[in-house]
Amino acid sequence: MTLQITDLTVRIGGVPVVDGVDLRVGDAQRLGIIGESGSGKTLTALASVGLLPLGAQVGGSIRWNGRELAGLHDRDLARIRGRDIGVVFQEPATALDPIRTVGAQIGDSLRLHYGLGRREVRRRVLRAAEQVRLPDPERLLRRYPHELSGGQRQRVAIAQAVIARPALLIADEPTTALDVTVQAGVLDLFDDLVADTGMSLVFISHDISLVARMARDVLVMSHGRVVEAGPADRLLSAPDHPVTQGLVRAARATGWCPREEEVA
Ligand SMILES: Nc1ncnc2c1ncn2[C@@H]1O[C@H](COP(=O)(O)OP(=O)(O)OP(=O)(O)O)[C@@H](O)[C@H]1O
C-alpha cells in the first residue's frame, strides 16, 4: 500500500491551516507526526480520509495506491475509510454512538464493506474484542459506551478501526485522553497489532517520546508546515529545527530523558 500526499493545503475560512505538506507511507511503515497544538496534525490526518470539517477547502494531491482521493465523492471515500484505512481519534467518547451497544458498533465496517451476516459479524466482533484485550468481552460487548472506562472505550474504538483489517491505521493522539498507566497498555496494544498484522501506521502526537516509541520516521509540523523530517532517533538526539528542540525539551521536562548531552 502507499499513501502519498503531495503539497496538501487546507484552508478554513480562507486561512491556510495546512500549508504545502508532503508525506508518504509505504508498506509496513510507521510514520510519526509531531507538532505543537494547532500545528495542523489532525487536519492532515482528516484530509487523508476525507473527513475535513464542512467548508474546509483542500488543495494538492492525496493518492491511495495511486488513486486520487482529493475531490472524490464522499460515498467513494466512505468505502476506503474503515476497509483500507482505519482511524482512531483522541477522544473515544465522541467517536462512539452513545445509544448503540459497543458490540454493534465494532461490527459496523464489516456490515458496511463486506455485507457479512449476523452470525459471522458476531464471531469476528468477539475475536476483535479479544484481540484488543477487552476484559470479559462477551458481557462487555452488550454494554453502551458510557458504561465503559476511558481505556476500554479506546480499545473499542481501536477494535472498530482494525476489524476490517485495513492496510493503514491512522492514530491521532490515541492515548492523550487516558491516564498514564492506561496509556502504556494501549500503546503496547498498538505495537502488537501493527506487528501482528503488518499494517502501516501513522501515529500523531504532540509528545515526541510517544512518537519515537511508535514510529521510525517522523515529520515535525509547525503552523501548518513540515519543518523537519527524519528518523526518530536522529530527531531525538540531534534535533535541528527550534520547534523540534522545544518538543524534545518538553518531553524531557515531563520525565522522559534522552541522553542530556545529545539534546541541543
Ligand atoms: N473545524 C475547524 N474550524 C476552524 N478552524 C479549525 C478547525 N479545525 C482546526 N482548525 C484550526 O486549524 C489549525 C490546525 O488544527 P489541527 O487540529 O490540525 O491541529 P493539531 O496540530 O492537530 O492540534 P492538537 O494537537 O491540538 O489536536 C488550528 O489553528 C485550528 O484552530
PDBQT file of the ligand as one rigid body, heavy atoms in Angstrom, charges set to zero:
ROOT
HETATM    1  N1  LIG A 301     -13.283  22.956  12.444  1.00  0.00    +0.000 N 
HETATM    2  C1  LIG A 301     -12.386  23.947  12.466  1.00  0.00    +0.000 A 
HETATM    3  N2  LIG A 301     -12.765  25.235  12.245  1.00  0.00    +0.000 NA
HETATM    4  C2  LIG A 301     -11.880  26.258  12.266  1.00  0.00    +0.000 A 
HETATM    5  N3  LIG A 301     -10.553  26.099  12.492  1.00  0.00    +0.000 NA
HETATM    6  C3  LIG A 301     -10.118  24.854  12.727  1.00  0.00    +0.000 A 
HETATM    7  C4  LIG A 301     -10.995  23.707  12.719  1.00  0.00    +0.000 A 
HETATM    8  N4  LIG A 301     -10.263  22.601  12.986  1.00  0.00    +0.000 NA
HETATM    9  C5  LIG A 301      -8.991  23.034  13.144  1.00  0.00    +0.000 A 
HETATM   10  N5  LIG A 301      -8.900  24.379  12.986  1.00  0.00    +0.000 N 
HETATM   11  C6  LIG A 301      -7.673  25.192  13.077  1.00  0.00    +0.000 C 
HETATM   12  O1  LIG A 301      -6.692  24.624  12.230  1.00  0.00    +0.000 OA
HETATM   13  C7  LIG A 301      -5.410  24.643  12.850  1.00  0.00    +0.000 C 
HETATM   14  C8  LIG A 301      -4.823  23.237  12.862  1.00  0.00    +0.000 C 
HETATM   15  O2  LIG A 301      -5.646  22.408  13.684  1.00  0.00    +0.000 OA
HETATM   16  P1  LIG A 301      -5.314  20.871  13.963  1.00  0.00    +0.000 P 
HETATM   17  O3  LIG A 301      -6.472  20.339  14.733  1.00  0.00    +0.000 OA
HETATM   18  O4  LIG A 301      -4.952  20.200  12.712  1.00  0.00    +0.000 OA
HETATM   19  O5  LIG A 301      -4.042  20.983  14.897  1.00  0.00    +0.000 OA
HETATM   20  P2  LIG A 301      -3.298  19.834  15.716  1.00  0.00    +0.000 P 
HETATM   21  O6  LIG A 301      -1.854  20.004  15.392  1.00  0.00    +0.000 OA
HETATM   22  O7  LIG A 301      -3.908  18.519  15.477  1.00  0.00    +0.000 OA
HETATM   23  O8  LIG A 301      -3.562  20.310  17.213  1.00  0.00    +0.000 OA
HETATM   24  P3  LIG A 301      -3.917  19.436  18.539  1.00  0.00    +0.000 P 
HETATM   25  O9  LIG A 301      -2.656  18.776  18.942  1.00  0.00    +0.000 OA
HETATM   26  O10 LIG A 301      -4.372  20.478  19.495  1.00  0.00    +0.000 OA
HETATM   27  O11 LIG A 301      -5.011  18.482  18.144  1.00  0.00    +0.000 OA
HETATM   28  C9  LIG A 301      -5.610  25.246  14.226  1.00  0.00    +0.000 C 
HETATM   29  O12 LIG A 301      -5.243  26.603  14.170  1.00  0.00    +0.000 OA
HETATM   30  C10 LIG A 301      -7.081  25.110  14.486  1.00  0.00    +0.000 C 
HETATM   31  O13 LIG A 301      -7.540  26.150  15.281  1.00  0.00    +0.000 OA
ENDROOT
TORSDOF 0
